[in-house]
Amino acid sequence: MAAAVCCAAVLTGCSDENTPSSVSSAASKAASAAESLGREAASSLAAEASSAFASATAEAGRQLDEIKGGVDVKSDVKLGTPNTDGGRATVEVTAANTTDSTRSFAVQVDFTDASGNRLDTVVVTVSDVAGNGTGTGTARSNRDLSGEVKAEVARAVRY
Protein backbone atom coordinates (compact mmCIF):
# COMPACT_ATOMS: atom_id res chain seq x y z
CA MET A 1 0.00 0.00 0.00
CA ALA A 2 2.83 2.41 0.87
CA ALA A 3 4.39 1.79 -2.54
CA ALA A 4 1.11 2.56 -4.30
CA VAL A 5 0.69 5.77 -2.30
CA CYS A 6 4.28 6.76 -3.03
CA CYS A 7 3.92 6.06 -6.76
CA ALA A 8 0.64 7.92 -6.89
CA ALA A 9 2.19 10.91 -5.17
CA VAL A 10 5.23 10.91 -7.44
CA LEU A 11 3.26 10.45 -10.66
CA THR A 12 0.59 12.96 -9.69
CA GLY A 13 3.20 15.46 -8.62
CA CYS A 14 4.87 15.25 -12.04
CA SER A 15 1.71 15.59 -14.08
CA ASP A 16 1.38 18.74 -16.17
CA GLU A 17 0.46 19.72 -19.74
CA ASN A 18 3.60 18.06 -21.13
CA THR A 19 2.92 14.70 -19.43
CA PRO A 20 1.42 12.08 -21.72
CA SER A 21 -2.14 11.11 -20.83
CA SER A 22 -1.04 7.52 -20.18
CA VAL A 23 1.13 8.76 -17.28
CA SER A 24 -1.73 10.84 -15.89
CA SER A 25 -4.04 7.85 -16.26
CA ALA A 26 -1.53 5.61 -14.47
CA ALA A 27 -1.20 8.16 -11.70
CA SER A 28 -4.96 8.34 -11.35
CA LYS A 29 -5.25 4.54 -11.23
CA ALA A 30 -2.43 4.32 -8.66
CA ALA A 31 -4.05 6.98 -6.49
CA SER A 32 -7.39 5.18 -6.73
CA ALA A 33 -5.76 1.86 -5.82
CA ALA A 34 -3.97 3.42 -2.86
CA GLU A 35 -7.20 5.00 -1.63
CA SER A 36 -9.00 1.67 -1.98
CA LEU A 37 -6.23 -0.16 -0.11
CA GLY A 38 -6.39 2.47 2.63
CA ARG A 39 -10.14 1.95 3.04
CA GLU A 40 -9.70 -1.83 3.03
CA ALA A 41 -6.91 -1.63 5.63
CA ALA A 42 -8.97 0.67 7.86
CA SER A 43 -12.01 -1.57 7.48
CA SER A 44 -9.89 -4.64 8.25
CA LEU A 45 -8.41 -3.01 11.36
CA ALA A 46 -11.87 -1.97 12.56
CA ALA A 47 -13.16 -5.51 12.03
CA GLU A 48 -10.19 -6.95 13.95
CA ALA A 49 -10.72 -4.52 16.84
CA SER A 50 -14.43 -5.31 16.94
CA SER A 51 -13.70 -9.04 16.92
CA ALA A 52 -11.10 -8.71 19.69
CA PHE A 53 -13.50 -6.67 21.81
CA ALA A 54 -16.32 -9.16 21.28
CA SER A 55 -13.94 -11.94 22.28
CA ALA A 56 -12.86 -10.10 25.47
CA THR A 57 -16.49 -9.42 26.38
CA ALA A 58 -17.42 -13.06 25.82
CA GLU A 59 -14.46 -14.21 27.92
CA ALA A 60 -15.46 -11.87 30.77
CA GLY A 61 -19.00 -13.24 30.67
CA ARG A 62 -17.71 -16.82 30.62
CA GLN A 63 -15.52 -16.18 33.68
CA LEU A 64 -18.46 -14.82 35.66
CA ASP A 65 -20.83 -17.55 34.48
CA GLU A 66 -18.41 -20.24 35.75
CA ILE A 67 -18.70 -19.06 39.36
CA LYS A 68 -20.82 -21.60 41.21
CA GLY A 69 -23.17 -20.34 43.91
CA GLY A 70 -22.48 -16.70 43.10
CA VAL A 71 -24.95 -13.93 43.86
CA ASP A 72 -25.49 -10.88 41.65
CA VAL A 73 -24.32 -7.87 43.70
CA LYS A 74 -23.78 -5.14 41.12
CA SER A 75 -25.23 -2.54 43.52
CA ASP A 76 -22.61 -3.45 46.18
CA VAL A 77 -19.70 -2.44 43.94
CA LYS A 78 -18.53 1.12 43.31
CA LEU A 79 -15.84 2.45 40.99
CA GLY A 80 -13.47 5.36 41.45
CA THR A 81 -12.48 7.80 38.72
CA PRO A 82 -10.66 6.18 35.78
CA ASN A 83 -7.07 7.20 35.14
CA THR A 84 -5.23 6.70 31.85
CA ASP A 85 -1.91 8.53 32.35
CA GLY A 86 -1.20 8.08 28.64
CA GLY A 87 -1.52 4.31 28.70
CA ARG A 88 -3.76 1.59 30.01
CA ALA A 89 -6.79 2.79 31.92
CA THR A 90 -7.12 1.89 35.59
CA VAL A 91 -9.94 2.34 38.06
CA GLU A 92 -10.26 1.43 41.73
CA VAL A 93 -13.00 -1.11 42.50
CA THR A 94 -14.59 -1.13 45.96
CA ALA A 95 -16.80 -4.07 46.95
CA ALA A 96 -19.03 -4.00 50.03
CA ASN A 97 -19.66 -7.39 51.62
CA THR A 98 -23.12 -7.25 53.18
CA THR A 99 -22.92 -10.77 54.63
CA ASP A 100 -21.48 -11.91 57.95
CA SER A 101 -18.93 -14.23 56.27
CA THR A 102 -15.76 -13.53 54.30
CA ARG A 103 -16.55 -13.47 50.57
CA SER A 104 -14.83 -12.68 47.29
CA PHE A 105 -16.13 -10.67 44.33
CA ALA A 106 -15.65 -10.98 40.58
CA VAL A 107 -16.42 -7.69 38.86
CA GLN A 108 -16.73 -7.01 35.14
CA VAL A 109 -15.70 -3.43 34.40
CA ASP A 110 -16.46 -1.86 31.02
CA PHE A 111 -14.29 1.07 29.95
CA THR A 112 -16.24 3.45 27.70
CA ASP A 113 -15.68 6.66 25.80
CA ALA A 114 -17.57 9.89 26.48
CA SER A 115 -20.47 8.68 24.29
CA GLY A 116 -20.82 5.41 26.19
CA ASN A 117 -19.24 3.21 23.50
CA ARG A 118 -17.31 0.32 25.05
CA LEU A 119 -13.57 0.50 24.51
CA ASP A 120 -12.50 -2.47 26.62
CA THR A 121 -13.81 -4.86 29.25
CA VAL A 122 -12.00 -6.67 32.07
CA VAL A 123 -12.78 -8.84 35.08
CA VAL A 124 -11.13 -8.05 38.40
CA THR A 125 -11.30 -10.15 41.57
CA VAL A 126 -11.58 -8.57 45.00
CA SER A 127 -10.65 -11.47 47.26
CA ASP A 128 -11.40 -12.30 50.88
CA VAL A 129 -13.54 -9.32 51.88
CA ALA A 130 -14.37 -9.62 55.59
CA GLY A 131 -18.01 -9.96 56.62
CA ASN A 132 -19.74 -6.56 56.72
CA GLY A 133 -16.53 -4.98 55.39
CA THR A 134 -15.19 -3.58 52.14
CA GLY A 135 -12.36 -4.60 49.89
CA THR A 136 -10.63 -2.93 46.97
CA GLY A 137 -8.96 -3.95 43.77
CA THR A 138 -7.80 -2.29 40.58
CA ALA A 139 -9.29 -2.91 37.15
CA ARG A 140 -6.75 -2.35 34.36
CA SER A 141 -7.64 -2.20 30.66
CA ASN A 142 -6.10 -4.77 28.34
CA ARG A 143 -4.69 -2.08 26.06
CA ASP A 144 -3.84 1.61 25.96
CA LEU A 145 -6.89 3.88 25.97
CA SER A 146 -6.91 7.61 25.31
CA GLY A 147 -9.31 10.51 25.41
CA GLU A 148 -12.07 10.75 28.00
CA VAL A 149 -12.42 7.27 29.49
CA LYS A 150 -15.26 6.31 31.79
CA ALA A 151 -15.80 3.06 33.66
CA GLU A 152 -18.93 1.22 34.69
CA VAL A 153 -19.76 -1.99 36.52
CA ALA A 154 -21.28 -4.33 33.95
CA ARG A 155 -21.67 -7.30 36.33
CA ALA A 156 -20.59 -8.24 39.83
CA VAL A 157 -20.81 -11.60 41.52
CA ARG A 158 -20.19 -12.32 45.21
CA TYR A 159 -19.12 -15.87 46.04
C-alpha positions in Angstrom: 0.0 0.0 0.0 2.8 2.4 0.9 4.4 1.8 -2.5 1.1 2.6 -4.3 0.7 5.8 -2.3 4.3 6.8 -3.0 3.9 6.1 -6.8 0.6 7.9 -6.9 2.2 10.9 -5.2 5.2 10.9 -7.4 3.3 10.5 -10.7 0.6 13.0 -9.7 3.2 15.5 -8.6 4.9 15.3 -12.0 1.7 15.6 -14.1 1.4 18.7 -16.2 0.5 19.7 -19.7 3.6 18.1 -21.1 2.9 14.7 -19.4 1.4 12.1 -21.7 -2.1 11.1 -20.8 -1.0 7.5 -20.2 1.1 8.8 -17.3 -1.7 10.8 -15.9 -4.0 7.9 -16.3 -1.5 5.6 -14.5 -1.2 8.2 -11.7 -5.0 8.3 -11.4 -5.2 4.5 -11.2 -2.4 4.3 -8.7 -4.1 7.0 -6.5 -7.4 5.2 -6.7 -5.8 1.9 -5.8 -4.0 3.4 -2.9 -7.2 5.0 -1.6 -9.0 1.7 -2.0 -6.2 -0.2 -0.1 -6.4 2.5 2.6 -10.1 2.0 3.0 -9.7 -1.8 3.0 -6.9 -1.6 5.6 -9.0 0.7 7.9 -12.0 -1.6 7.5 -9.9 -4.6 8.3 -8.4 -3.0 11.4 -11.9 -2.0 12.6 -13.2 -5.5 12.0 -10.2 -7.0 13.9 -10.7 -4.5 16.8 -14.4 -5.3 16.9 -13.7 -9.0 16.9 -11.1 -8.7 19.7 -13.5 -6.7 21.8 -16.3 -9.2 21.3 -13.9 -11.9 22.3 -12.9 -10.1 25.5 -16.5 -9.4 26.4 -17.4 -13.1 25.8 -14.5 -14.2 27.9 -15.5 -11.9 30.8 -19.0 -13.2 30.7 -17.7 -16.8 30.6 -15.5 -16.2 33.7 -18.5 -14.8 35.7 -20.8 -17.6 34.5 -18.4 -20.2 35.7 -18.7 -19.1 39.4 -20.8 -21.6 41.2 -23.2 -20.3 43.9 -22.5 -16.7 43.1 -24.9 -13.9 43.9 -25.5 -10.9 41.6 -24.3 -7.9 43.7 -23.8 -5.1 41.1 -25.2 -2.5 43.5 -22.6 -3.5 46.2 -19.7 -2.4 43.9 -18.5 1.1 43.3 -15.8 2.5 41.0 -13.5 5.4 41.5 -12.5 7.8 38.7 -10.7 6.2 35.8 -7.1 7.2 35.1 -5.2 6.7 31.8 -1.9 8.5 32.3 -1.2 8.1 28.6 -1.5 4.3 28.7 -3.8 1.6 30.0 -6.8 2.8 31.9 -7.1 1.9 35.6 -9.9 2.3 38.1 -10.3 1.4 41.7 -13.0 -1.1 42.5 -14.6 -1.1 46.0 -16.8 -4.1 47.0 -19.0 -4.0 50.0 -19.7 -7.4 51.6 -23.1 -7.3 53.2 -22.9 -10.8 54.6 -21.5 -11.9 58.0 -18.9 -14.2 56.3 -15.8 -13.5 54.3 -16.6 -13.5 50.6 -14.8 -12.7 47.3 -16.1 -10.7 44.3 -15.7 -11.0 40.6 -16.4 -7.7 38.9 -16.7 -7.0 35.1 -15.7 -3.4 34.4 -16.5 -1.9 31.0 -14.3 1.1 30.0 -16.2 3.4 27.7 -15.7 6.7 25.8 -17.6 9.9 26.5 -20.5 8.7 24.3 -20.8 5.4 26.2 -19.2 3.2 23.5 -17.3 0.3 25.0 -13.6 0.5 24.5 -12.5 -2.5 26.6 -13.8 -4.9 29.3 -12.0 -6.7 32.1 -12.8 -8.8 35.1 -11.1 -8.1 38.4 -11.3 -10.1 41.6 -11.6 -8.6 45.0 -10.6 -11.5 47.3 -11.4 -12.3 50.9 -13.5 -9.3 51.9 -14.4 -9.6 55.6 -18.0 -10.0 56.6 -19.7 -6.6 56.7 -16.5 -5.0 55.4 -15.2 -3.6 52.1 -12.4 -4.6 49.9 -10.6 -2.9 47.0 -9.0 -3.9 43.8 -7.8 -2.3 40.6 -9.3 -2.9 37.2 -6.7 -2.3 34.4 -7.6 -2.2 30.7 -6.1 -4.8 28.3 -4.7 -2.1 26.1 -3.8 1.6 26.0 -6.9 3.9 26.0 -6.9 7.6 25.3 -9.3 10.5 25.4 -12.1 10.7 28.0 -12.4 7.3 29.5 -15.3 6.3 31.8 -15.8 3.1 33.7 -18.9 1.2 34.7 -19.8 -2.0 36.5 -21.3 -4.3 34.0 -21.7 -7.3 36.3 -20.6 -8.2 39.8 -20.8 -11.6 41.5 -20.2 -12.3 45.2 -19.1 -15.9 46.0 
